Amino acid sequence: MKLLLTLIFTLSFILPVKAQEQTNSATTTYYLIRHSEKDRSDKSNKNPNLNDAGTKRAENWSQVFKNIAFDAVYSTRYNRTIETATPTAKSQNLEVQFYDPRNLFSEEFAEATHGKTVLIVGHSNTTPAFVNSILGEQKYADMDDHDNGSLYIVTICEDTKIDQVLKIN
């Protein structure tokens, strides 16, 4: 019985992959996170670095993602997002690429990432807005300013879009 359950479980993963290969449809998966905890000691600093807890969380994200083969890692051009993206990018021998937070999920971005697995690091307002842009609907509100552990995952296969949010502590 255990062998039968193992076989069924294994086939449930293999068969959809085989079917997808036969139709030649490309699957695109986006993983979106907010930057890790930032240094809040200087309220006038508009571009702070990560604090110690943020540095640890950035390293932890690289462990969370260690079994995901990213094709690209994107960040805004702020210290805190770059510092959050860097450990994962380095662990996968990738360079951090940049996107414009005022132009989320542009046609160019969609084309450049089509069929790929991509990590996108943003902010409390841009991360859910980016997800909404990908989905084509206003589904997610801005994140709480202290939420550094939400992981949004959007998978696109042909015209089907599946999204989920996980909390990673």
C-alpha positions as CSV (number, residue, x, y, z in Angstrom):
1,M,0.0,0.0,0.0
2,K,2.8,2.4,0.9
3,L,4.5,1.7,-2.4
4,L,1.3,2.3,-4.3
5,L,0.8,5.7,-2.5
6,T,4.4,6.6,-3.3
7,L,3.9,5.8,-7.0
8,I,0.7,7.8,-7.2
9,F,2.3,10.7,-5.4
10,T,5.3,10.6,-7.8
11,L,3.2,10.3,-10.9
12,S,1.1,13.3,-9.8
13,F,4.2,15.4,-10.3
14,I,5.7,13.7,-13.4
15,L,2.5,13.5,-15.5
16,P,1.7,17.3,-15.5
17,V,5.3,18.0,-16.4
18,K,5.2,15.5,-19.3
19,A,1.8,17.0,-20.5
20,Q,3.3,20.5,-20.3
21,E,6.4,19.4,-22.3
22,Q,4.1,18.0,-25.0
23,T,2.2,21.3,-25.4
24,N,5.4,23.3,-25.4
25,S,3.8,25.9,-23.1
26,A,6.2,27.9,-21.0
27,T,5.6,28.3,-17.3
28,T,6.6,31.6,-15.7
29,T,6.9,31.8,-11.9
30,Y,7.5,34.9,-9.9
31,Y,8.5,35.0,-6.3
32,L,8.1,38.4,-4.8
33,I,9.3,39.6,-1.4
34,R,9.6,42.8,0.5
35,H,13.1,43.9,1.6
36,S,14.3,42.6,5.0
37,E,14.3,44.8,8.1
38,K,15.9,48.1,7.6
39,D,17.9,50.4,9.9
40,R,15.3,52.9,11.2
41,S,17.7,54.8,13.5
42,D,17.9,57.9,11.1
43,K,14.4,58.9,10.1
44,S,15.8,61.3,7.5
45,N,17.7,58.6,5.7
46,K,15.6,57.7,2.6
47,N,18.0,54.9,1.6
48,P,18.9,52.9,4.7
49,N,20.8,49.7,4.8
50,L,19.5,46.6,6.5
51,N,19.9,46.2,10.2
52,D,21.3,43.1,11.8
53,A,18.0,41.3,11.8
54,G,17.5,42.3,8.2
55,T,20.9,40.9,7.2
56,K,20.1,37.6,8.9
57,R,16.7,37.5,7.2
58,A,18.3,38.1,3.8
59,E,20.6,35.2,4.4
60,N,17.6,33.1,5.5
61,W,15.8,34.0,2.3
62,S,18.7,32.5,0.4
63,Q,18.2,29.3,2.4
64,V,14.4,29.3,1.8
65,F,15.1,29.6,-1.9
66,K,18.1,27.1,-2.1
67,N,16.1,24.5,-4.0
68,I,14.6,26.9,-6.5
69,A,16.6,27.5,-9.6
70,F,16.1,31.1,-10.4
71,D,16.9,32.5,-13.9
72,A,17.0,36.0,-12.6
73,V,16.9,38.1,-9.4
74,Y,15.5,41.7,-9.6
75,S,15.6,44.5,-7.1
76,T,14.8,48.2,-7.0
77,R,17.9,50.4,-6.7
78,Y,17.7,50.9,-2.9
79,N,20.3,49.6,-0.5
80,R,17.8,47.6,1.5
81,T,16.4,45.7,-1.5
82,I,19.8,45.1,-3.1
83,E,21.1,43.8,0.3
84,T,18.0,41.5,0.5
85,A,18.4,40.2,-3.0
86,T,22.2,39.7,-3.0
87,P,22.6,36.5,-0.9
88,T,20.1,34.6,-3.0
89,A,21.6,36.0,-6.2
90,K,25.1,35.1,-5.1
91,S,24.1,31.6,-4.0
92,Q,22.8,31.0,-7.5
93,N,25.7,32.7,-9.4
94,L,23.4,35.5,-10.7
95,E,23.8,39.2,-10.8
96,V,21.1,41.3,-9.3
97,Q,19.2,43.1,-12.1
98,F,17.1,46.2,-11.5
99,Y,13.5,47.2,-12.3
100,D,11.8,50.6,-12.1
101,P,9.2,50.6,-9.3
102,R,7.2,53.2,-11.2
103,N,6.8,50.9,-14.1
104,L,5.8,47.5,-12.7
105,F,5.4,44.5,-15.0
106,S,5.9,46.3,-18.2
107,E,5.6,44.6,-21.5
108,E,9.4,44.5,-21.7
109,F,9.7,42.9,-18.3
110,A,7.0,40.3,-19.1
111,E,8.9,39.4,-22.3
112,A,12.3,39.2,-20.6
113,T,11.0,36.9,-17.9
114,H,8.6,34.8,-19.9
115,G,9.1,31.1,-19.2
116,K,11.5,31.8,-16.4
117,T,11.6,31.6,-12.6
118,V,12.3,35.0,-11.1
119,L,12.8,36.5,-7.7
120,I,11.6,40.1,-7.3
121,V,12.5,42.2,-4.2
122,G,10.6,45.3,-3.5
123,H,8.9,47.4,-0.9
124,S,5.7,47.3,1.2
125,N,3.8,49.2,-1.5
126,T,5.6,47.9,-4.7
127,T,5.5,44.2,-3.9
128,P,1.7,43.8,-3.7
129,A,1.3,46.3,-6.6
130,F,3.7,44.2,-8.7
131,V,1.7,41.1,-7.9
132,N,-1.5,43.0,-8.9
133,S,0.1,44.1,-12.1
134,I,1.0,40.5,-13.0
135,L,-2.5,39.3,-12.1
136,G,-4.2,42.2,-13.9
137,E,-6.4,42.9,-10.9
138,Q,-6.3,44.8,-7.6
139,K,-6.2,41.8,-5.3
140,Y,-3.5,42.7,-2.7
141,A,-3.3,45.9,-0.5
142,D,0.0,47.4,0.6
143,M,1.9,45.4,3.2
144,D,2.2,46.4,6.8
145,D,5.4,48.4,7.3
146,H,6.8,45.7,9.5
147,D,5.9,42.7,7.3
148,N,9.2,41.4,6.1
149,G,8.2,37.8,5.8
150,S,5.5,37.6,3.2
151,L,6.3,35.6,0.1
152,Y,4.0,36.1,-2.9
153,I,4.2,33.4,-5.6
154,V,2.6,33.9,-9.0
155,T,2.7,31.1,-11.6
156,I,1.6,31.7,-15.2
157,C,1.0,28.9,-17.7
158,E,-0.7,30.0,-20.9
159,D,-3.7,32.0,-19.8
160,T,-3.9,30.6,-16.3
161,K,-2.5,32.6,-13.4
162,I,-2.2,31.1,-9.9
163,D,-1.2,33.2,-6.9
164,Q,-0.5,32.5,-3.2
165,V,1.0,34.2,-0.2
166,L,3.1,32.4,2.3
167,K,4.4,33.8,5.6
168,I,8.0,32.9,6.3
169,N,9.4,33.7,9.7
